[in-house]
Amino acid sequence: MEEKIRTNVTCISASNITHSGMVSSTSYRICESVVSSIFNRGMTCESSIIDLREYPVLPCIGCGECYDTHRCACDDAFNRIYERIIHSDVVFIVSPHYAPILAQLCMILEKMEQITFLHWAKDNAYRSELYGIPAGVIFHGGGAEWVLPSYKNMVNNPIAITNALATIQLKLVPFSEEWKTGIPLPVRHVENVSDSVFPVQEYDWNGDLDRRISDYVAVVMKSSPFG
């Protein structure tokens, strides 16, 4: 019997949250839902989740040493993440809404952009190691359904378009004509807790949320060479 080709899927949890009670962030839990959706569809794949809280990434200083090596000369944490991404067949990026591009994710995108741009500037036909890898973007939190279009402009669009995925040559996968830069996941309820400065956001995990994730996963996976 011919063995099925295995797809390598990497899901990036971009949350920075490490405060007490947030051992498993919402972003990480969404990544787990992405992985579950893939397996529930009976796809043969290898999957892994990159939790950016575990990587002490450093900002780019523009030294230019990555031109020859295609790797950062002073950031092993970034290099380990980059190796995993370039060896992926599909990438998902999951980011909460509390900044347009979160700190760790911003530094990673910045360094991948630098590696790509230095070569592209000399040769406009240059293809990066990330070229054509399908990428899905999921953002969550911040408010209910009616505010999501405005959050798209603040989170999805900067990640997907402005000096980010397009520049590093990942292939952004749209969900629909309305959601061209990925999908949003709204909160069901936000509650302020007296003994915490952080509001508690409640998600509809067993309802619409998982369905949205599953629907988008199907679209992204279909765009892969093995879809």
N, C-alpha and C positions, 0 to 999 in steps of 0.2 A: 504494500500500500504506500502510495506517495505521501511523504510527510508534508503537512501544511507549513507554509512560510510564516514565521512568527514575526509579528509587528512589535517594535520596541516603542512603547509609549512613556513619555516623561511628563509628569504633572508638577508644576511649580507652585508652591504655596507661598505667596508673597507677604503674608502678614508679618508685622513687627511685634505683635502683642506678646508680652512675656509676663504680664503682671499676674499676681496670685489668682488661681482659679481658672486660668486660661492655658492649661498644659497642652490641650489639644485645641488649636485655634479653629475658628469657623472656616477659614480658608483651607486648612488642612482637612477638615471634615468634608468640605466640598470636593477636594481632590480625591478623597476616599470614595465619594459618590460617583465621580467620573470613572474611576477604576472599576467600581462595581457595575456601572452601566455597560462598560465594555465587555466584561465577562458575562453579564446577563444576556448579552446579544450573541453569545456563543463564539466570540472571536478568539482566535489563537494569538496571544500576545504576551510579551514580557512588559511589565509595568513597574514604575517606580515613582515615588513622590520625593521631591526636593523641598525640604522645609528650610526656607532661607534664614530662619532664626538660628540655625545650627552652623551657619557659615559666616565667619568674621570678614566679610568682603571689605576691601579698601577702595576709596575713590580713585579714579584715573587722574594721573598727574601730567599726562601728555608728554611722557619721556620719549615715545616713539620706538622703544626697543621691541615692541610687539610686531613691528614691520617684518623683521626677519624670522621670528619664531612663531608668529601667529598665537602667541600666548603672553600673558602678563608677566613681566620680569620680577614683580615684587608682590604677587598676590596668588598664593597657592590655592586659597579657598575659591577664588574666581575660576582658576584653571580647572579645578575638579568639577565645578558646575558646568563649565563650558564643554569639557570632554563628554559629559553625559548628554548634553543637549545636541551636540553635533553627531552623536551616534544614535540619535533617536529618529524614528520614522514619523512620529507625530508628537507635538508638544502642546500642552495646555498651560495657560497662565491664569491663576486665580488670585484676584486682588480685592481687598476690602476698599470701601470708600472712606478714607479720612485724609487723603492727599491725592493729588492727581497721579503721581507715580511714587510709590513708597520707597523709602531710602535704599534698602538693600536691592530691590528690583531696579531702581534707577541706576545704581552703580554698575550692576551687571549689564544692563542695556547700553550704558555709556561705554563700557569697555569693549563690548561686542561691536558697537558702532565704530569705535576708534580703529579696531583691527581691520574692519571691512573698508572704512573710508580711506585709510592711508593707501590701500592697494587700488581701490576704485579711482582715486584721484589721478593716479598714474596710468590706469588702464580701465576705461569705462566699460569694457567687456568682462571685467573681473567678476568671478563668481565666488562668493564666500563659502566657507565650510557649512554654512547654514542654508545655502541656496535651495529654495523650493520645498523645505520641510513644512508640511501643513501645521498651522498653529491656531488654536482656539483661545479666545479670551473670555473669561467669566469674571464679572465683578458683583459685589454683594454689599448689602447694608446701607445704612444712612437714612432710609425712609421707606415709605410705602410705594405702591405701584405708580401713583400719579407723578412722583418726582423723578422716576427713573430716566426719562428722556434727557433731563438736565444733567443727571449724573453721568450719562453716556458721554457727554461733551467734556466732563471733567476727568473721567477715569479711562473708559474704553478707548476713546479717540486718541488721547496722548500716547497711550501704550501702543496702539495699533498703527498710528500714522506718523506722528510728529517725531522724526529722528529716532524711531524705535524699530518696530518689526519690519517696516518697509525698507529702512536703510540697511539693516543687517541681512535682508533678503529672505527672511522667513515668509512663507506663503499664508497670509492671514485668511482664515476661512469665515466668511459671513454666515449669519444664521438666516437672515431674510432680507428683503429690500429695506425694511425699517431698521433692522439691527445688523448693519453691515460690518460692525467692528466687534462682534461678539454678543453675549447675552448678559442681562442683568438679573439678579435674584433679590427681590424685595424682602424686607422684614415684615412679619405679621404683626408684631407688637413690640414696643419699646417701653421699658419700665425703669424708673429711677429708684435705685435701692439706697436706703438711708446710710448704710455703713460702707458705701463704695462711691468713689468719684466717677466710676464708669457706669453708664446706663446699660441695662441688660437688654439685649436684642433677641427676640424670639422668632425662630424660623419655622415654617411649615414643612418640616423635613419629610413627612410621610404623605405629602399631598402634591401641590403644584410645583414645589421646588425640585423634587427628584424627577418629576416628569419633564420639566424644562431642561434640566441637566441631561437627561437621557436623550431627549430630542436633539439637542445640540451635539452631543457626543456622536450620534448617528450621522449627522451632517459632516462633522470633522473627519470621522473615520472613513467615510465614503470618499472623501477627497484624497485619501492617502493612496500610494501605489498598490496597496493590498486590500483596498476597500471593495 
